[in-house]
Each structure stands twice: as C-alpha cells, then as structure tokens.
Amino acid sequence: MKNKGFWVRFVAFLIDFIIYESVFAILCIKITLAIEFNPYIYKPEILFFWLACGLLLPWLANVIISTLTGTTPGKWICRAKIVDAMTGEKPS
C-alpha cells in the first residue's frame, strides 16, 4: 500500500474537522439553548460544556471511529487508511 502524501492527509484532516465540529456544534447549540432558558442551572457551566463539546468529543469520536474502522470520514473520502507500516494490515 502506497503512503499518502502530506496534502492528502491534511485535506482528510480538514474534512474530519468540518464534519465533527459541525455535528458537535449543532448538538452544543441545542443543549446550550435548553440550558440558557432554564433558570435553575448555573450559567458558567456552559463554558465547560462548550469546551468538552468542541475539544474532547470530536477527539474521542475520531479515536473510536479510527480504532473500529481503520479510517475516518476524511480518510475514507481521500481513500487513505491507517495501517501498520511493516505488515500493511490493521494496527494492533
């Protein structure tokens, strides 16, 4: 299997970033609006929630999807796959 170049991997990263951040931004906006209109919830918690949605959840989704399928949506579109350099098989 031929190694994909830097730009192909960079484009795959951008595609992944757009997909993950779009999904989690929509999720965060919906939940934030629900929290914002609830007077019983302390408002500074929204900042932690946004940090978790914007940083932690996309990273976690990327790790889970990469582990289970050997690729991410961006890599799939660019026809790249995560493989072991020595064997060319799925890494262990």
Biopython code that builds the backbone (N, CA, C, O; Angstrom):
import numpy as np
from Bio.PDB.StructureBuilder import StructureBuilder

atoms = [
    (1, "MET", "N", (0.842, -1.172, 0.000)),
    (1, "MET", "CA", (0.000, 0.000, 0.000)),
    (1, "MET", "C", (0.890, 1.239, 0.000)),
    (1, "MET", "O", (1.816, 1.340, 0.805)),
    (2, "LYS", "N", (0.613, 2.179, -0.899)),
    (2, "LYS", "CA", (1.421, 3.383, -1.039)),
    (2, "LYS", "C", (1.061, 4.400, 0.031)),
    (2, "LYS", "O", (-0.111, 4.572, 0.364)),
    (3, "ASN", "N", (2.075, 5.078, 0.572)),
    (3, "ASN", "CA", (1.883, 6.109, 1.578)),
    (3, "ASN", "C", (1.241, 7.350, 0.946)),
    (3, "ASN", "O", (1.681, 7.817, -0.104)),
    (4, "LYS", "N", (0.219, 7.868, 1.581)),
    (4, "LYS", "CA", (-0.407, 9.091, 1.105)),
    (4, "LYS", "C", (0.463, 10.268, 1.525)),
    (4, "LYS", "O", (1.086, 10.240, 2.587)),
    (5, "GLY", "N", (0.503, 11.276, 0.709)),
    (5, "GLY", "CA", (1.331, 12.434, 0.993)),
    (5, "GLY", "C", (0.729, 13.354, 2.057)),
    (5, "GLY", "O", (-0.388, 13.146, 2.530)),
    (6, "PHE", "N", (1.508, 14.377, 2.414)),
    (6, "PHE", "CA", (1.090, 15.316, 3.443)),
    (6, "PHE", "C", (-0.225, 15.990, 3.083)),
    (6, "PHE", "O", (-1.119, 16.079, 3.925)),
    (7, "TRP", "N", (-0.363, 16.463, 1.861)),
    (7, "TRP", "CA", (-1.547, 17.246, 1.491)),
    (7, "TRP", "C", (-2.806, 16.404, 1.470)),
    (7, "TRP", "O", (-3.878, 16.900, 1.818)),
    (8, "VAL", "N", (-2.708, 15.161, 1.079)),
    (8, "VAL", "CA", (-3.880, 14.275, 1.113)),
    (8, "VAL", "C", (-4.326, 14.070, 2.558)),
    (8, "VAL", "O", (-5.520, 14.125, 2.855)),
    (9, "ARG", "N", (-3.377, 13.835, 3.448)),
    (9, "ARG", "CA", (-3.716, 13.660, 4.862)),
    (9, "ARG", "C", (-4.238, 14.957, 5.474)),
    (9, "ARG", "O", (-5.123, 14.925, 6.328)),
    (10, "PHE", "N", (-3.698, 16.097, 5.045)),
    (10, "PHE", "CA", (-4.164, 17.386, 5.543)),
    (10, "PHE", "C", (-5.606, 17.648, 5.104)),
    (10, "PHE", "O", (-6.424, 18.116, 5.896)),
    (11, "VAL", "N", (-5.912, 17.347, 3.845)),
    (11, "VAL", "CA", (-7.291, 17.509, 3.356)),
    (11, "VAL", "C", (-8.224, 16.568, 4.118)),
    (11, "VAL", "O", (-9.340, 16.955, 4.462)),
    (12, "ALA", "N", (-7.785, 15.352, 4.382)),
    (12, "ALA", "CA", (-8.592, 14.411, 5.167)),
    (12, "ALA", "C", (-8.837, 14.962, 6.568)),
    (12, "ALA", "O", (-9.943, 14.842, 7.094)),
    (13, "PHE", "N", (-7.812, 15.567, 7.178)),
    (13, "PHE", "CA", (-7.980, 16.186, 8.487)),
    (13, "PHE", "C", (-9.002, 17.314, 8.433)),
    (13, "PHE", "O", (-9.852, 17.419, 9.317)),
    (14, "LEU", "N", (-8.931, 18.159, 7.407)),
    (14, "LEU", "CA", (-9.895, 19.262, 7.274)),
    (14, "LEU", "C", (-11.321, 18.745, 7.110)),
    (14, "LEU", "O", (-12.256, 19.299, 7.688)),
    (15, "ILE", "N", (-11.484, 17.699, 6.334)),
    (15, "ILE", "CA", (-12.815, 17.106, 6.158)),
    (15, "ILE", "C", (-13.323, 16.569, 7.491)),
    (15, "ILE", "O", (-14.473, 16.806, 7.861)),
    (16, "ASP", "N", (-12.474, 15.851, 8.206)),
    (16, "ASP", "CA", (-12.864, 15.338, 9.527)),
    (16, "ASP", "C", (-13.228, 16.484, 10.469)),
    (16, "ASP", "O", (-14.239, 16.418, 11.168)),
    (17, "PHE", "N", (-12.416, 17.518, 10.488)),
    (17, "PHE", "CA", (-12.656, 18.654, 11.363)),
    (17, "PHE", "C", (-14.009, 19.297, 11.068)),
    (17, "PHE", "O", (-14.778, 19.589, 11.983)),
    (18, "ILE", "N", (-14.291, 19.512, 9.794)),
    (18, "ILE", "CA", (-15.570, 20.131, 9.413)),
    (18, "ILE", "C", (-16.745, 19.246, 9.809)),
    (18, "ILE", "O", (-17.742, 19.738, 10.336)),
    (19, "ILE", "N", (-16.636, 17.958, 9.562)),
    (19, "ILE", "CA", (-17.728, 17.036, 9.905)),
    (19, "ILE", "C", (-17.942, 16.981, 11.409)),
    (19, "ILE", "O", (-19.060, 17.180, 11.886)),
    (20, "TYR", "N", (-16.880, 16.714, 12.161)),
    (20, "TYR", "CA", (-17.019, 16.563, 13.616)),
    (20, "TYR", "C", (-17.468, 17.855, 14.273)),
    (20, "TYR", "O", (-18.384, 17.850, 15.096)),
    (21, "GLU", "N", (-16.829, 18.965, 13.918)),
    (21, "GLU", "CA", (-17.179, 20.231, 14.564)),
    (21, "GLU", "C", (-18.596, 20.669, 14.200)),
    (21, "GLU", "O", (-19.287, 21.257, 15.032)),
    (22, "SER", "N", (-19.037, 20.396, 12.982)),
    (22, "SER", "CA", (-20.411, 20.749, 12.609)),
    (22, "SER", "C", (-21.424, 19.959, 13.432)),
    (22, "SER", "O", (-22.387, 20.520, 13.956)),
    (23, "VAL", "N", (-21.199, 18.669, 13.536)),
    (23, "VAL", "CA", (-22.125, 17.822, 14.296)),
    (23, "VAL", "C", (-22.161, 18.238, 15.758)),
    (23, "VAL", "O", (-23.234, 18.403, 16.338)),
    (24, "PHE", "N", (-20.984, 18.407, 16.351)),
    (24, "PHE", "CA", (-20.950, 18.735, 17.772)),
    (24, "PHE", "C", (-21.369, 20.178, 18.042)),
    (24, "PHE", "O", (-21.882, 20.471, 19.122)),
    (25, "ALA", "N", (-21.163, 21.088, 17.086)),
    (25, "ALA", "CA", (-21.631, 22.465, 17.270)),
    (25, "ALA", "C", (-23.153, 22.505, 17.291)),
    (25, "ALA", "O", (-23.743, 23.207, 18.112)),
    (26, "ILE", "N", (-23.787, 21.765, 16.402)),
    (26, "ILE", "CA", (-25.252, 21.714, 16.394)),
    (26, "ILE", "C", (-25.757, 21.122, 17.703)),
    (26, "ILE", "O", (-26.705, 21.637, 18.296)),
    (27, "LEU", "N", (-25.132, 20.051, 18.149)),
    (27, "LEU", "CA", (-25.505, 19.436, 19.413)),
    (27, "LEU", "C", (-25.331, 20.416, 20.572)),
    (27, "LEU", "O", (-26.217, 20.550, 21.416)),
    (28, "CYS", "N", (-24.194, 21.094, 20.610)),
    (28, "CYS", "CA", (-23.922, 22.045, 21.698)),
    (28, "CYS", "C", (-24.889, 23.218, 21.679)),
    (28, "CYS", "O", (-25.342, 23.664, 22.733)),
    (29, "ILE", "N", (-25.207, 23.717, 20.508)),
    (29, "ILE", "CA", (-26.139, 24.848, 20.420)),
    (29, "ILE", "C", (-27.506, 24.444, 20.949)),
    (29, "ILE", "O", (-28.125, 25.195, 21.703)),
    (30, "LYS", "N", (-27.978, 23.276, 20.566)),
    (30, "LYS", "CA", (-29.288, 22.821, 21.047)),
    (30, "LYS", "C", (-29.302, 22.667, 22.569)),
    (30, "LYS", "O", (-30.241, 23.100, 23.237)),
    (31, "ILE", "N", (-28.265, 22.054, 23.100)),
    (31, "ILE", "CA", (-28.226, 21.839, 24.545)),
    (31, "ILE", "C", (-28.021, 23.162, 25.283)),
    (31, "ILE", "O", (-28.610, 23.378, 26.342)),
    (32, "THR", "N", (-27.190, 24.045, 24.731)),
    (32, "THR", "CA", (-26.970, 25.344, 25.366)),
    (32, "THR", "C", (-28.253, 26.157, 25.419)),
    (32, "THR", "O", (-28.538, 26.811, 26.422)),
    (33, "LEU", "N", (-29.018, 26.118, 24.352)),
    (33, "LEU", "CA", (-30.293, 26.848, 24.360)),
    (33, "LEU", "C", (-31.233, 26.282, 25.410)),
    (33, "LEU", "O", (-31.966, 27.034, 26.052)),
    (34, "ALA", "N", (-31.221, 24.977, 25.592)),
    (34, "ALA", "CA", (-32.058, 24.368, 26.626)),
    (34, "ALA", "C", (-31.578, 24.787, 28.018)),
    (34, "ALA", "O", (-32.390, 25.044, 28.907)),
    (35, "ILE", "N", (-30.263, 24.853, 28.201)),
    (35, "ILE", "CA", (-29.715, 25.263, 29.491)),
    (35, "ILE", "C", (-29.962, 26.750, 29.732)),
    (35, "ILE", "O", (-30.300, 27.156, 30.844)),
    (36, "GLU", "N", (-29.793, 27.550, 28.700)),
    (36, "GLU", "CA", (-29.908, 29.001, 28.829)),
    (36, "GLU", "C", (-31.286, 29.425, 29.331)),
    (36, "GLU", "O", (-31.406, 30.384, 30.093)),
    (37, "PHE", "N", (-32.296, 28.728, 28.911)),
    (37, "PHE", "CA", (-33.656, 29.100, 29.302)),
    (37, "PHE", "C", (-34.131, 28.380, 30.556)),
    (37, "PHE", "O", (-35.304, 28.473, 30.918)),
    (38, "ASN", "N", (-33.233, 27.667, 31.218)),
    (38, "ASN", "CA", (-33.564, 27.002, 32.475)),
    (38, "ASN", "C", (-32.958, 27.814, 33.618)),
    (38, "ASN", "O", (-31.735, 27.846, 33.753)),
    (39, "PRO", "N", (-33.771, 28.469, 34.440)),
    (39, "PRO", "CA", (-33.222, 29.346, 35.482)),
    (39, "PRO", "C", (-32.556, 28.598, 36.635)),
    (39, "PRO", "O", (-31.919, 29.233, 37.476)),
    (40, "TYR", "N", (-32.676, 27.297, 36.704)),
    (40, "TYR", "CA", (-32.124, 26.530, 37.822)),
    (40, "TYR", "C", (-30.708, 26.034, 37.579)),
    (40, "TYR", "O", (-30.113, 25.425, 38.468)),
    (41, "ILE", "N", (-30.153, 26.281, 36.391)),
    (41, "ILE", "CA", (-28.808, 25.819, 36.067)),
    (41, "ILE", "C", (-27.845, 27.005, 36.124)),
    (41, "ILE", "O", (-28.110, 28.055, 35.540)),
    (42, "TYR", "N", (-26.738, 26.832, 36.824)),
    (42, "TYR", "CA", (-25.722, 27.870, 36.974)),
    (42, "TYR", "C", (-25.035, 28.080, 35.627)),
    (42, "TYR", "O", (-24.528, 27.124, 35.042)),
    (43, "LYS", "N", (-25.011, 29.280, 35.141)),
    (43, "LYS", "CA", (-24.571, 29.579, 33.781)),
    (43, "LYS", "C", (-23.091, 29.331, 33.454)),
    (43, "LYS", "O", (-22.812, 28.955, 32.315)),
    (44, "PRO", "N", (-22.114, 29.514, 34.370)),
    (44, "PRO", "CA", (-20.711, 29.238, 33.984)),
    (44, "PRO", "C", (-20.454, 27.796, 33.566)),
    (44, "PRO", "O", (-19.426, 27.518, 32.949)),
    (45, "GLU", "N", (-21.340, 26.889, 33.879)),
    (45, "GLU", "CA", (-21.166, 25.508, 33.429)),
    (45, "GLU", "C", (-21.231, 25.394, 31.909)),
    (45, "GLU", "O", (-20.736, 24.425, 31.334)),
    (46, "ILE", "N", (-21.837, 26.375, 31.266)),
    (46, "ILE", "CA", (-21.935, 26.339, 29.808)),
    (46, "ILE", "C", (-20.553, 26.393, 29.169)),
    (46, "ILE", "O", (-20.323, 25.745, 28.148)),
    (47, "LEU", "N", (-19.622, 27.162, 29.758)),
    (47, "LEU", "CA", (-18.267, 27.248, 29.218)),
    (47, "LEU", "C", (-17.589, 25.881, 29.227)),
    (47, "LEU", "O", (-16.983, 25.488, 28.231)),
    (48, "PHE", "N", (-17.682, 25.162, 30.326)),
    (48, "PHE", "CA", (-17.099, 23.818, 30.394)),
    (48, "PHE", "C", (-17.757, 22.901, 29.373)),
    (48, "PHE", "O", (-17.079, 22.109, 28.718)),
    (49, "PHE", "N", (-19.069, 23.004, 29.236)),
    (49, "PHE", "CA", (-19.805, 22.185, 28.281)),
    (49, "PHE", "C", (-19.321, 22.455, 26.862)),
    (49, "PHE", "O", (-19.120, 21.517, 26.091)),
    (50, "TRP", "N", (-19.129, 23.731, 26.506)),
    (50, "TRP", "CA", (-18.652, 24.074, 25.162)),
    (50, "TRP", "C", (-17.234, 23.570, 24.942)),
    (50, "TRP", "O", (-16.909, 23.092, 23.855)),
    (51, "LEU", "N", (-16.391, 23.670, 25.955)),
    (51, "LEU", "CA", (-15.034, 23.141, 25.807)),
    (51, "LEU", "C", (-15.045, 21.633, 25.599)),
    (51, "LEU", "O", (-14.291, 21.106, 24.781)),
    (52, "ALA", "N", (-15.897, 20.947, 26.336)),
    (52, "ALA", "CA", (-15.991, 19.490, 26.184)),
    (52, "ALA", "C", (-16.505, 19.136, 24.798)),
    (52, "ALA", "O", (-15.968, 18.236, 24.153)),
    (53, "CYS", "N", (-17.527, 19.822, 24.337)),
    (53, "CYS", "CA", (-18.087, 19.520, 23.013)),
    (53, "CYS", "C", (-17.126, 19.898, 21.894)),
    (53, "CYS", "O", (-17.028, 19.192, 20.890)),
    (54, "GLY", "N", (-16.420, 21.008, 22.064)),
    (54, "GLY", "CA", (-15.558, 21.486, 20.990)),
    (54, "GLY", "C", (-14.219, 20.795, 20.910)),
    (54, "GLY", "O", (-13.621, 20.736, 19.835)),
    (55, "LEU", "N", (-13.731, 20.272, 22.018)),
    (55, "LEU", "CA", (-12.393, 19.675, 22.025)),
    (55, "LEU", "C", (-12.403, 18.179, 22.303)),
    (55, "LEU", "O", (-11.835, 17.394, 21.544)),
    (56, "LEU", "N", (-13.037, 17.799, 23.368)),
    (56, "LEU", "CA", (-12.958, 16.412, 23.819)),
    (56, "LEU", "C", (-13.789, 15.464, 22.959)),
    (56, "LEU", "O", (-13.293, 14.418, 22.540)),
    (57, "LEU", "N", (-15.024, 15.810, 22.694)),
    (57, "LEU", "CA", (-15.898, 14.890, 21.959)),
    (57, "LEU", "C", (-15.448, 14.623, 20.523)),
    (57, "LEU", "O", (-15.474, 13.468, 20.097)),
    (58, "PRO", "N", (-15.030, 15.653, 19.747)),
    (58, "PRO", "CA", (-14.522, 15.328, 18.400)),
    (58, "PRO", "C", (-13.275, 14.440, 18.437)),
    (58, "PRO", "O", (-13.125, 13.542, 17.608)),
    (59, "TRP", "N", (-12.379, 14.693, 19.403)),
    (59, "TRP", "CA", (-11.185, 13.858, 19.520)),
    (59, "TRP", "C", (-11.579, 12.419, 19.857)),
    (59, "TRP", "O", (-11.061, 11.470, 19.267)),
    (60, "LEU", "N", (-12.499, 12.270, 20.810)),
    (60, "LEU", "CA", (-12.947, 10.946, 21.216)),
    (60, "LEU", "C", (-13.636, 10.212, 20.060)),
    (60, "LEU", "O", (-13.403, 9.022, 19.850)),
    (61, "ALA", "N", (-14.478, 10.921, 19.320)),
    (61, "ALA", "CA", (-15.141, 10.311, 18.165)),
    (61, "ALA", "C", (-14.117, 9.866, 17.125)),
    (61, "ALA", "O", (-14.255, 8.793, 16.537)),
    (62, "ASN", "N", (-13.098, 10.680, 16.897)),
    (62, "ASN", "CA", (-12.055, 10.337, 15.934)),
    (62, "ASN", "C", (-11.308, 9.086, 16.362)),
    (62, "ASN", "O", (-11.051, 8.207, 15.540)),
    (63, "VAL", "N", (-10.959, 8.996, 17.633)),
    (63, "VAL", "CA", (-10.239, 7.821, 18.144)),
    (63, "VAL", "C", (-11.105, 6.570, 18.014)),
    (63, "VAL", "O", (-10.624, 5.531, 17.560)),
    (64, "ILE", "N", (-12.365, 6.655, 18.403)),
    (64, "ILE", "CA", (-13.255, 5.494, 18.347)),
    (64, "ILE", "C", (-13.469, 5.036, 16.914)),
    (64, "ILE", "O", (-13.374, 3.844, 16.622)),
    (65, "ILE", "N", (-13.758, 5.975, 16.014)),
    (65, "ILE", "CA", (-14.008, 5.608, 14.615)),
    (65, "ILE", "C", (-12.741, 5.045, 13.976)),
    (65, "ILE", "O", (-12.805, 4.060, 13.239)),
    (66, "SER", "N", (-11.592, 5.660, 14.251)),
    (66, "SER", "CA", (-10.325, 5.156, 13.690)),
    (66, "SER", "C", (-10.007, 3.754, 14.187)),
    (66, "SER", "O", (-9.536, 2.908, 13.427)),
    (67, "THR", "N", (-10.267, 3.513, 15.470)),
    (67, "THR", "CA", (-9.982, 2.202, 16.044)),
    (67, "THR", "C", (-10.896, 1.127, 15.469)),
    (67, "THR", "O", (-10.441, 0.031, 15.144)),
    (68, "LEU", "N", (-12.166, 1.435, 15.344)),
    (68, "LEU", "CA", (-13.125, 0.426, 14.887)),
    (68, "LEU", "C", (-13.036, 0.143, 13.391)),
    (68, "LEU", "O", (-13.141, -1.009, 12.968)),
    (69, "THR", "N", (-12.841, 1.193, 12.587)),
    (69, "THR", "CA", (-12.903, 1.005, 11.136)),
    (69, "THR", "C", (-11.551, 1.111, 10.434)),
    (69, "THR", "O", (-11.419, 0.696, 9.282)),
    (70, "GLY", "N", (-10.538, 1.668, 11.123)),
    (70, "GLY", "CA", (-9.245, 1.850, 10.478)),
    (70, "GLY", "C", (-9.194, 3.087, 9.608)),
    (70, "GLY", "O", (-8.203, 3.310, 8.913)),
    (71, "THR", "N", (-10.224, 3.885, 9.631)),
    (71, "THR", "CA", (-10.264, 5.101, 8.832)),
    (71, "THR", "C", (-11.237, 6.085, 9.467)),
    (71, "THR", "O", (-12.027, 5.717, 10.337)),
    (72, "THR", "N", (-11.174, 7.318, 9.032)),
    (72, "THR", "CA", (-12.130, 8.333, 9.470)),
    (72, "THR", "C", (-12.897, 8.796, 8.235)),
    (72, "THR", "O", (-12.521, 8.438, 7.119)),
    (73, "PRO", "N", (-13.957, 9.578, 8.403)),
    (73, "PRO", "CA", (-14.683, 10.026, 7.203)),
    (73, "PRO", "C", (-13.785, 10.755, 6.197)),
    (73, "PRO", "O", (-13.904, 10.535, 4.992)),
    (74, "GLY", "N", (-12.899, 11.610, 6.680)),
    (74, "GLY", "CA", (-11.995, 12.324, 5.775)),
    (74, "GLY", "C", (-11.027, 11.398, 5.068)),
    (74, "GLY", "O", (-10.780, 11.547, 3.871)),
    (75, "LYS", "N", (-10.483, 10.450, 5.795)),
    (75, "LYS", "CA", (-9.570, 9.481, 5.178)),
    (75, "LYS", "C", (-10.318, 8.580, 4.200)),
    (75, "LYS", "O", (-9.771, 8.190, 3.168)),
    (76, "TRP", "N", (-11.547, 8.255, 4.517)),
    (76, "TRP", "CA", (-12.346, 7.428, 3.615)),
    (76, "TRP", "C", (-12.585, 8.164, 2.303)),
    (76, "TRP", "O", (-12.477, 7.572, 1.229)),
    (77, "ILE", "N", (-12.912, 9.455, 2.385)),
    (77, "ILE", "CA", (-13.136, 10.249, 1.171)),
    (77, "ILE", "C", (-11.850, 10.358, 0.356)),
    (77, "ILE", "O", (-11.889, 10.313, -0.874)),
    (78, "CYS", "N", (-10.714, 10.501, 1.035)),
    (78, "CYS", "CA", (-9.422, 10.627, 0.351)),
    (78, "CYS", "C", (-8.789, 9.270, 0.030)),
    (78, "CYS", "O", (-7.675, 9.205, -0.491)),
    (79, "ARG", "N", (-9.494, 8.213, 0.339)),
    (79, "ARG", "CA", (-9.041, 6.839, 0.105)),
    (79, "ARG", "C", (-7.716, 6.529, 0.819)),
    (79, "ARG", "O", (-6.823, 5.900, 0.252)),
    (80, "ALA", "N", (-7.612, 6.983, 2.071)),
    (80, "ALA", "CA", (-6.454, 6.685, 2.908)),
    (80, "ALA", "C", (-6.923, 5.780, 4.037)),
    (80, "ALA", "O", (-8.096, 5.796, 4.409)),
    (81, "LYS", "N", (-6.018, 5.003, 4.570)),
    (81, "LYS", "CA", (-6.371, 4.080, 5.643)),
    (81, "LYS", "C", (-5.207, 3.969, 6.607)),
    (81, "LYS", "O", (-4.046, 4.065, 6.209)),
    (82, "ILE", "N", (-5.524, 3.766, 7.881)),
    (82, "ILE", "CA", (-4.490, 3.585, 8.896)),
    (82, "ILE", "C", (-4.070, 2.123, 8.886)),
    (82, "ILE", "O", (-4.883, 1.234, 9.140)),
    (83, "VAL", "N", (-2.776, 1.875, 8.586)),
    (83, "VAL", "CA", (-2.267, 0.506, 8.535)),
    (83, "VAL", "C", (-0.908, 0.440, 9.246)),
    (83, "VAL", "O", (-0.253, 1.461, 9.456)),
    (84, "ASP", "N", (-0.510, -0.753, 9.602)),
    (84, "ASP", "CA", (0.808, -0.996, 10.184)),
    (84, "ASP", "C", (1.851, -0.829, 9.063)),
    (84, "ASP", "O", (1.677, -1.354, 7.963)),
    (85, "ALA", "N", (2.914, -0.106, 9.351)),
    (85, "ALA", "CA", (3.937, 0.158, 8.322)),
    (85, "ALA", "C", (4.665, -1.105, 7.886)),
    (85, "ALA", "O", (5.089, -1.207, 6.735)),
    (86, "MET", "N", (4.814, -2.060, 8.782)),
    (86, "MET", "CA", (5.559, -3.273, 8.450)),
    (86, "MET", "C", (4.719, -4.296, 7.682)),
    (86, "MET", "O", (5.193, -4.894, 6.716)),
    (87, "THR", "N", (3.475, -4.492, 8.115)),
    (87, "THR", "CA", (2.655, -5.547, 7.535)),
    (87, "THR", "C", (1.610, -5.049, 6.539)),
    (87, "THR", "O", (1.152, -5.816, 5.692)),
    (88, "GLY", "N", (1.229, -3.780, 6.629)),
    (88, "GLY", "CA", (0.172, -3.266, 5.766)),
    (88, "GLY", "C", (-1.205, -3.638, 6.229)),
    (88, "GLY", "O", (-2.192, -3.353, 5.550)),
    (89, "GLU", "N", (-1.289, -4.279, 7.390)),
    (89, "GLU", "CA", (-2.573, -4.699, 7.969)),
    (89, "GLU", "C", (-3.037, -3.674, 9.006)),
    (89, "GLU", "O", (-2.322, -2.728, 9.336)),
    (90, "LYS", "N", (-4.254, -3.889, 9.508)),
    (90, "LYS", "CA", (-4.791, -3.034, 10.555)),
    (90, "LYS", "C", (-3.876, -3.099, 11.779)),
    (90, "LYS", "O", (-3.490, -4.190, 12.200)),
    (91, "PRO", "N", (-3.515, -1.918, 12.369)),
    (91, "PRO", "CA", (-2.607, -1.954, 13.519)),
    (91, "PRO", "C", (-3.216, -2.658, 14.719)),
    (91, "PRO", "O", (-4.433, -2.664, 14.904)),
    (92, "SER", "N", (-2.361, -3.244, 15.523)),
    (92, "SER", "CA", (-2.858, -3.945, 16.706)),
    (92, "SER", "C", (-2.673, -3.110, 17.960)),
    (92, "SER", "O", (-3.037, -3.546, 19.052)),
]
sb = StructureBuilder()
sb.init_structure("model")
sb.init_model(0)
sb.init_chain("A")
sb.init_seg("    ")
for serial, (resi, resn, name, xyz) in enumerate(atoms, 1):
    if name == "N":
        sb.init_residue(resn, " ", resi, " ")
    sb.init_atom(name, np.array(xyz, "f"), 0.0, 1.0, " ", f" {name:<3s}", serial, name[0])
structure = sb.get_structure()
